[in-house]
């Protein structure tokens, strides 16, 4: 599990991409909470920030259903996955042996 997470993080960082299945409202809410903890000023006024969308229950439920659907799809994919047979014979790599 740790290796999978490490590889995922490496790919996201080296390619400069966002996580495909991230829930945008949740990410915005967490980012704003971290900004406030770090000492950023509160935003006063009538203008709502991007973190407000997390307060809309319908949007939050829709994002959660999309994440659940993606998780089911991944589980289905992994249940059908089969490991390749190891190579045998003269062309197979011989680990630990020296000539």
Secondary structure, 3 states (H helix, E strand, C coil): CHHHHHHHHHHHHHHCCCCCCCCHHHHHHHHHHHHHHCCCCCCCCCCCCHHHHHHCHHHHHHHHHHHHHHHHHHHHHHHHCCCCCCCCCCCCCCCCCCC
